[in-house]
Amino acid sequence: MNIADRLLNAEREHSTFVYVIAAIAALNGLLFGFDIGVISGALLYIDQTFTLSPFLEGVVTSSVLVGAMIGAATGGKLADRFGRRRLTLAGAAVFFVGSFGMALSPTIEWLVFWRVVEGTAVGVASIVGPLLISETAPSDIRGALGFLQQLMITIGILLAYVVNYAFAPEFLGITGWRWMLWFGAVPATVLAIGTYFLPESPRWLIEHDRIEEAKSVLSRIRDTDDVDDEIDNVREVSEIEEKGGLSDLLEPWVRPALVIGVGLAVIQQVSGINTVIYYAPTILNNIGFNEIASIVGTVGVGVVNVLLTVVAILLVDRVGRRPLLLVGTAGMTVMLGILGLGFVLPGLSGVVGYVTLASMIGYVAFYAISLGPVFWLLISEIYPLRIRGTAEGVASVFNWGANFLVALTFLPLINRLGEGLSFWLLGGFCLLAFVFIYARVPETMGRSLEEIEADLRESAIVGSDSEERPESVTND
């Protein structure tokens, strides 16, 4: 059966409502992506209002990540306590206010402050979107629906690039970068309106003994009234242990999942993706493209990012999470090698811009089918229900922390080592990522969340076999 037939059959077998929930929950990714992408173009014009050194450019860019770490550190626990839906509404409100605050900032200090505020919403969005999707999606299409979050991130980045282009010149007498940053209020409003009509996660409702509400939601999602078996399975897993906290992440049976989540969180960032997303216009500008041409070039990067994420959606429940990660990190390693080569070989000054752009596009393409979507999907799958939000929060904190360090140090690193060596260093990290994934990351395709949790417990009982055979959580 081909991919198109699989998707058509899935649509017939599952309620349309499950797709509606996933699409709206994935709008969290739109906020996430827009904020990542919009600063790349805005930096070219912020410097005309506030004189920025390379270090200050890094501060402006990475300040949102400080807020994201705060949002991720608190968001998981808040999601476990108050629910996925209410936290999404709160995050959208904070993002809306932060967008206006940045646009009206009178000084660089206020701009940094409001970027931190908006970053808290980005950190929350990175957690609650995948949580809500994974806890409502049927296991056979959970991968594809989970990738909708990453698809929305890429669409958010592309939208930001288009907005950057639209507001590149001065508009209505106000410097264009202010309009770029203000526009974030639009996707925040869309998310808030959509979330208002969403139900709460049925698994969260079961965890809080709101069984009738959970049954009502599941009946709509599964397009059947016979949901008692699923509720019983969730309750059985939920009742095995008491309510968990941070200390439970260090339990022997949870520790392998913690290592995988934190490892992938760091790998996703040190592989260098956000150096391309944040600084693509700056890099192209530095090698000879003017401001408008640099922004147009990054629109092409954004289009490729969206298209290849769609390809990943079609593949994830067919070929699995692990093969996509391995192919993607191998390709990213090669592309970064070529990208660095374009900067160090003599005699290429006339074409270095095109070599750089082509390598960047290839690199983003491999990222879009692997580390980009698979990381967020896996951390929503591999943790136990009672600590899932908290565990995702921990992984997200490491992700945003690594993102912060890379964003803050990349331009100074280029100034010290040069572009070629800097990109080769990132390529080395991608090679290490390939080794880690091959050795540690399991396959979760086609398994329910409760089966994955049961597998972790069984692995703790039978020993360390799961570390030696990574084909699946239980190594079926």
Steps between C-alpha positions, in 0.01 A plus 500: 500500500646837403520807723198672347284190556619478862403859569160460335430185698610671823257782432217251454590304815544796735268780594551829320503664842840349582648685201333823611652470848845425359486791254400753767746366758774519238442875474724516808775428252398800292590731790819308556607521135397860445711624787802299380471633146396862549811607690724391212368776271432751776867496604597660170290806589519507881865593450385819327309604814731363770869456421574130556832324539518129409462424871190722532351335192546170681336641814196629307465169319558269795305697763179331385665171588545605861124545517451170316705319765279655770185404308624146442616456862161604639271408212525123537404505866223753433370284213482201735319706764265728304463317171625538146216722375512770768878529476477543123257790546733662755799460268315662209411799720861548611623478140243761394614745769867431430460579130363845577767558764782427255351717227473799736839459670671841540842354589700187439452405867120503463525300179703232679252501792197446276684229307547317829128540578401367159749219541304361796204451266727332244628260767146413606391454138787256436357272771121518493456463124674159471344388830143565389556340161670185631235448769208520257642335186445129422830310504500414128494867393659658808827561316339684210279709729792569731696635206229763447665694784828508308315581177348802672844599629630501143193688378554750782861548390391545139227744605761696693725514194210628288413760766866604512494554125170692512623739769860529385465868397359759739122479524267780612799691639589222747820300459415166340639275772233619744225383264681168454498435874146630553359255245553217752175612663312361199591128537457538879141614442433212261632248756289646781180490294563144383592372846183645650302235311733209586427235766753405764730201449305183588807346663539807724130477589537133594807582707286749694207258542270687262398178331168608348661803336779279368246252363317782322821626337618153401162416348536797268865431420459127436164541323349230721336470840702187587798664667493317832797278413720800422394673821572183700847472344584861583369463858695177550827665400416817692429313825829308506686780674422810701507845348852561373744787521852588394652233724305232313698580185802339666323170568692216325210414268452866392869590470551359147215717371648800682838445334337472158287813547780717637749365247275575203413840651865607501579333168218682322660834586875432481440358154473866403149541363426827673826653384347468154149609599609795716796619297430392141439859379805623693720225352379570146538873557859450616597317181362759260121481484321826577232512772204427271681223313603343832140492622377361167765227524374400842142480367629221274650328803163532676310348206731198494457462876120483463501264199741250654305500825196395297710216357596400855130489598438253220795282605505495881229236549629299204880484546520596868662764718846345526580464126398862440736615775791300363457610139444861602806536724722334241378745234541798733861399563575496127324831431686680779825362364422646157384827655829538687696405189335783307653749743856367513586400142684773308364629172132449586422859597281549193273204574533461875158659551330239285701214655401631843133531410484154337674338799271679743194377310631142493582514869153628590342231281672220692418667833134533401458123459688407816608693808248779449177303537616168646646649820172666602304188406721261697500701823120500490500120464771348719414632849249357754161670521529624858822693432463556126459877521781535753731275298429690180574818691842371602586398145376835372711691754810323372388570143450871560817520709707352217317729257595798718867411510519442124313822415710707741836365388461435127586846362794546740612148403495594131699816577761291681521181292356608167193364324663185364631362830183604682275301265738204507476503880120480470546215250705316761210530744265356236733201461493443877121529483490216246702278736276582800180431306634170366600386849218628719181612327214244481222457246150590626303474176163328530503463878249658739631731771396246762691222320811719486474568874450130573806424287713735709389324818567158350848611391580601859393153619686290245818707506681715250412310180316805362828695481658227291214462252354841407257391228199555729431590857453134586707382206214292363 
